[in-house]
Amino acid sequence: MELQKGKGAAAAAAAGAAGGGGGAGAGAPGGGRLLLSTSLDAKDELEERLERCMSIVTSMTAGVSEREANDALNAYVCKGPPQHEEICLGLFTLVLTEPAQAQKRELSPFSTLGDRARDGFGMVKPYGGVDLEWIFHHPFHPIGVKCYRDLALVSRDGMNIVLNKINQILMEKYLKLQDTCRTQLVWLVRELVKSGVLGADGVCMTFMKQIAGGDVTAKNIWLAESVLDILTEQREWVLKSSILIAMAVYTYLRLIVDHHGTAQLQALRQKEVEFCISLLRERFMECLMIGRDLVRLLQNVARISEFELLWKDIIHNPQALSPQFTGILQLLQSRTSRKFLACRLTPDMETKLLFMTSRVRFGQQKRYQDWFQRQYLSTPDSQSLRCDLIRYICGVVHPSNEVLSSDILPRWAIIGWLLTTCTSNVAASNAKLALFYDWLFFSPDKDSIMNIEPAILVMHHSMKPHPAITATLLDFMCRIIPNFYPPLEGHVRQGVFSSLNHIVEKRVLAHLAPLFDNPKLDKELRAMLREKFPEFCSSPSPPVEVKIEEPVSMEMDNHMSDKDESCYDNAEAAFSDDEEDLNSKGKKREFRFHPIKETVVEEPVDITPYLDQLDESLREKVLQLQKGSDTEAQCEVMQEIVDQVLEEDFDSEQLSVLASCLQELFKAHFRGEVLPEEVTEESLEESVGKPLYLIFRNLCQMQEDNSSFSLLLDLLSELYQKQPKIGYHLLYYLRASKAAAGKMNLYESFAQATQLGDLHTCLMMDMKACQEDDVRLLCHLTPSIYTEFPDETLRSGELLNMIVAVIDSAQLQELVCHVMMGNLVMFRKDSVLNILIQSLDWETFEQYCAWQLFLAHNIPLETIIPILQHLKYKEHPEALSCLLLQLRREKPSEEMVKMVLSRPCHPDDQFTTSILRHWCMKHDELLAEHIKSLLIKNNSLPRKRQSLRSSSSKLAQLTLEQILEHLDNLRLNLTNTKQNFFSQTPILQALQHVQASCDEAHKMKFSDLFSLAEEYEDSSTKPPKSRRKAALSSPRSRKNAAQPPNAEEESGSSSASVRPLAVHRRERSSRVQVDLGLASARARAPSPPNLFQEEEDTKPKPTKRKRKGSSAVGSDSD
């Protein structure tokens, strides 16, 4: 075999690797690579491996005959499994990168391959069903065909390696796959199906998973049609797999809804209808495994004539479909398996949702939701996708108890957000049905509480910030009972009742009365709820509004965030398309996202749908506003619009439509930076001269008790729902405009007028939106926000995190200056410790910024010193370094020393030793007194009490052993210095006291430390210096010497007083410890007055500590 010459090295390599002649194929875009990439992208590991395998095949088959190439490949495969895998993957890669067959498909011999795969007895022939004799007699085929032929010949595992690699590419790399490779992949799967390769049904189901719902782009339609053609052509093969039948019916029933409009889509839709109808009628019992969601999908297509007839049979003549089918109730009482709910999300969608429900913290989800909406929910056709997402979240995403109790984004918040993105009534109704679908025929024995939990929590958490959401869901729940299917109304009522009862039993909510009988609901709805569910409307307590738990403001619109611990990044973020699945070591999938930049495309403003809903006079003014290009003229028209709104006969129902018009007309106002480049009084006043700001100016000129004031607030509230940036624009106007001086309290009125109804939530959301759009403006607003709303800001770690997450060093320095000049207060004593503890989870620069801002305040360090108990040397180096540098400037107090010594002792943690060493150099006497006090206090506690105390608290507690460990480390650190810290009397006295009462284990462990006290005790028997004389002559010393507590101590004292020095010498020489009566000996010791009086009078005196290598032989008390 000789290779034909191709154009270029890549083409020649691809052609030669096929193992036979044929035209050289043009490589895929990007030099024959499998995946789309840019010059900046790193080499993909999977692609690199496949190309490496392809080069192995190429090197073996280039320039040899066809038979020699086949022999070489087979010989290499026989060497072992790794070589077999390399050849299979190399040939597989050549199939994907060789497009020649696409142009010659009508000549492809594989159209008959399926028929030739069996012999006369119907038995499958070797090598995956490929007729070897037929292959060798047809050598002149396109290169892709030859590669598949060689692959069938050399494969020893029934194509298992190839099937696994196809699944991997479909699940992980399909979005980045070259168009040519996608076409070849479909062709390859078709040939695998024709050949009857075992496992090809799994590949088909993975392919169907890649068909996105709510997407009518050309590539998605091509994929849907290509897979449908395979399933239609190979119908007999499809009928052999029950799960493939059910999955195909579920997939294409769902896709039929999206395919309408153009002739091409109508033709595809008709093919899908015929395919689904044929399978449903012929194999209904296989389709029955889908469960109740089959009914939901059939409802969506019920108006199509073929499905109308099917519905008649399902309802009136179920036996016509299958003798085992008893009726629709049988189907509705069967729970839908997770695999069906998951199959309607592409792997990329599934990865993003799993990321949000397992990694994103509650309050930080906006950027991810925005990305998801831009990617999948931004087109009119995508309305139908929301049902798939909600069903997936309810039925598949079941977080563990650990996740449920953490601050991870809850399922109900995502579902609430999805509900608010519905722009049509039909889509909203379908989304609500998807949410409540498992409620309708819920059975505690068969169904899971996790399927019904999101709906009740959406209603519960929306009650305070979004009562309209709760109201519409409760209304839907009541009305679906009689209207879902009237003949089964009793079953539906029982299902909903069982769901509510199970929710209360499982303590998802303690009681339902605060939800069903809430004063925020209108009277008719509350009456309907009392009528439908009287059992759940009676509160166990007096009729007061019950507060089960603090409702958290969830993100119910594209702009909203949450109150809980928000931390936002300034850069937009997006997920990468190449997340790796479980690696060989079994680690969890790694979810990553990378910054992306958006280019703003100016689109013509279209307000036509809204104009028809406006009064004629108002419509004319809005049109004038649209046509006006001059800012001054627009301001005049805007003032006329405001005046008309304030007229007595104005219809307030038009506020929402007017707000929609204004939001569309002034889109440009909300893009770009608001704050002038150079901030002066003139530039600030000029910047607030926009037409939209006239609403703010009129608001400032009114009295708050005026009806016109409330009307303008309602207009702003409607505008806020459609354009959330209006909130921080109002803050800027109140800060910058001279006309608004002293009117910052208007923002509180605005916040209460919005659907949020809460100043704190509204302020946090607006500052977050400002943070994302304009960091300079955020810094400009910060002083006034903290000054005007101290109760909402000074306790908020969330707001501080928003600021430090995006500022740079210059802006940090500016804020520090504001603090030092008295213009800004960001911390106060009662909340600073909690905020700094929260900051321990922030990024490094964010923590340093927070500490710099704290240090700019005049807050005593003792206020935050307890944070030391939360700091771990490996996890919190930022806080430790900042605290260390601040401590070195302070005089040590006893509380400071106690907290420093409370840190666990670890060889790599040098914090305690470093600050103690510094204090030794600067404040040695003060430190010695504090350490002495702490040693005595901790030594006086019983050992059992100490251990109980240290184990009963999560925070570190100071123990005697900790103090001794830190002192021993300090001693070693000071060994080669001239520092005489351990020669100070308070330290030596404290060590003596501890040594006298501690156990033998501690004496051995800290022998070197206690030896300092022994030397001090020995030196005390020598002629005392003047200072020691004073101690000996003190009244306390004389008293102790004159009145020993008991006779034994007195006899010990007399024997010890004869020859004290000789006794010590004999002890050292014989290495024997003798009890010398420590009570009387200490009475003679040069100790200060009143030292250790209580201990000596009440505690038995232990034996003197033995030196290293000595052994104890007993004491008088033995």
PyMOL commands that set and color helices and strands:
alter all, ss='L'
color gray80, all
select helices_A, chain A and resi 9-16+45-61+66-77+81-97+100-103+105-107+109-111+113-116+126-129+132-136+143-154+160-176+179-194+200-209+218-233+235-238+242-256+263-282+284-288+293-300+305-316+318-320+328-332+338-343+347-358+366-376+380-395+401-404+411-420+425-440+449-462+467-483+486-505+513-516+523-532+534-536+608-611+616-627+631-645+652-665+667-670+681-687+693-700+707-722+726-736+738-740+746-753+759-773+775-788+790-793+797-804+809-820+829-841+844-856+861-863+865-870+877-887+894-901+911-922+924-940+943-952+960-973+981-983+985-997+1000-1005+1007-1020+1026-1032+1035-1042+1047-1058+1060-1070+1078-1084+1093-1098
alter helices_A, ss='H'
color red, helices_A
select strands_A, chain A and resi 573-575+593-595+1072-1073+1111-1112
alter strands_A, ss='S'
color yellow, strands_A
deselect
rebuild
show_as cartoon
